[in-house]
Amino acid sequence: MWRVFGISDVVETREKDCDELATKLSWVTERILDKLPREGGDADVRASLDELSETASDGEKFLGKQPSKAEKYVAGTKRQETIARFIQKLDRLRLNLVEVRTTDLSTQFGQMQSQMAGMHAYDM
C-alpha cells in the first residue's frame, strides 16, 4: 500500500515542478522578454536579456518534449532534476537582470540630472 502512495507522491511532485517551471517561463516571457527592448541600451542588459531569453526558450522546448512511459519512470528523477535546474537558473538570471538593469537606469538617471543641471545653469 505504501508503494502506491509513494508513486502518487512522486507523480504529484513532478507535476508541481512542471507547473512551477511553466508558470515562471510564462512570467519571464510576458513580464520581461515581451516588454523590454532588445536593441540599444547597455551591453550588460542586452547580454542578460539574451541569456534569459535563451534559457526560457530551452525550458519551453524541454517542457514540450513528452517523455515515453519508460522515460517517465526510469528517468523521472533526472527530468525532475533538470526542471529544478531550469527553475534555479531562471531565478538567477532574473536577479542578474534586475541588478544590471537597475545599474543602467541609475546611470541614465545620473546623466539626465547632469544635463538638466547644465540647462538650468544657462537659465540664470
Number of C-alpha atoms within 10 A of each C-alpha: 5 7 8 9 10 11 12 12 12 16 15 12 13 19 13 12 18 18 13 15 23 18 12 18 22 15 13 19 16 11 11 16 17 12 10 11 12 14 8 8 13 16 12 16 23 19 14 21 22 14 16 25 20 12 18 24 14 13 21 15 10 15 16 9 8 9 14 10 10 9 13 16 14 11 14 17 14 12 20 18 14 14 21 16 14 20 22 13 15 22 15 13 18 17 13 17 21 14 14 18 19 13 15 17 13 12 12 14 12 12 12 12 12 12 12 11 11 11 11 10 9 7 6 5
